[in-house]
């Protein structure tokens, strides 16, 4: 994750000498089987996802850090394993557990990007500090 961020945050020159940042869209899907056309499931009709994937990057081998979602999401957003974040359940807020690190959205926000989330990535509740949107 760190390598991808450092490459993406660099300034890039566009036609006409204008420099700017890349737009970055991260779609994290929780509890969904990857049964879409781009993964070879021809019985699924997913033209919009297939088009998005054809223009971007698709990961074929994905693994989770823990058998429940909160430790895995915390791991994804902090770049730390559950044995470092001390998140093993659905209730513990990672900052209360002593993992006061910069999250992926927080990093982008601190570097001039507008960040937004929707759904379960930081859903309000105990494990997100009632909505850790930093």
N, C-alpha and C positions, 0 to 999 in steps of 0.2 A: 504494500500500500504506500509506503514512504517513497519508493522510487517513482511510482505513477504520479504522485502528487508533485514531486519536484520537477518532473518533466512537464506536467500540465500547467504549472503556475508560471512558466517562463514567458517572457514577452515574445511575441511573434510578429513578423512584418508581413503585412498583407499588400495586395496590389495597390500601387500609388504611394507606397512608403508609410502607410498608416500602421501603427503598432497597436496591439491590444491583447486581451486575454482570450483563451478558448472558453466557449460555453461548455460546461460540464454537467451532464445529466447522469445521475446514479439511480438505478432502479433496483431496490432490494426487495426480494419477494420472500415472504416467510410462509412456511407451511403450504407450499404449492408444488405439485409435481410438475416437472418441466415438459409437459405434454403439449408442445406447440409445434407448428409446422417446421420451424427452423431446426428443431432437434430431431426431425425425421418422422414425426407422427403425422402421417398423411390424412388420418381420419379427423384431425383437428383443423378447423378453419380459423387461422389467426393471421390474416394478411398484414395488419398494422404492426404487430410484434415482429413478424418475419421481415418486413421492410426496415424497421428500426434496427434489427440485428444485422441485416445485410449492409447497413451503412455505418455500423459501429463495431463493437467488440462483444463476442459471445464467449462465455466460459463454459466448458463442457464438464469439467470435474470440480465439483463444489463440495465442501465439507463444512461441518459445524463443529464448534468447540465443545458443546455440551448438549445433552439430550432435550433441554428445554430452551425456549426462545430468548429469555432475558440475558443469560450469560453469553449466548452467541451474538446477539445484537450489541451488547456492551463490548465484546471482543472486536467485532467488526468496526465499531465507531471509535474505539480507542487504540486499536492496533496492539492490544495486550491480551494475553491468554487468561482464562479464568483463574489459574493459580496465582496470577499477579493482581488481577482486579478483585479477587475474593468474592466473585459473584457466582454462586452455584444454584440459586433458586430464582423464583419469580418475584420476590418481594424486596430484596435488598437494593437500595439505591447505590450505584457504584461510587459516588462521591462520599457518601456516608461510610462506605467500607474502606476508605483511605486511598481510593484511586482518584486523586485529584489531578488528572492529566488533561491535555488538550484533546478534544474530540475532533473527528474529521470535519463535521459542520463548523465547529468553532474555529478550526484552523483556516478554512476557506473564508469565513466571515472576517477574521482578523487580517486577511490578505486582500481585502477589497471586493470579495464576491458577495452577492446576495444569496442567502441560503434559505431554503424552504423545505418543509417536510410534510408528509401527509400519511395518515394511517398509523401503523404500528411501530414505525422506526423509533419514534419517541412518543409513544402513546401515554397520555396522562395517567398517573398512578404511582404506586409506591416505588417501583423499580426505575422510574425516570425522574424522581424528585418532584412529582406532580407536573412534569413537562420541562425537561432540561433541553431547551431549544438553543443553547449557546452556539 
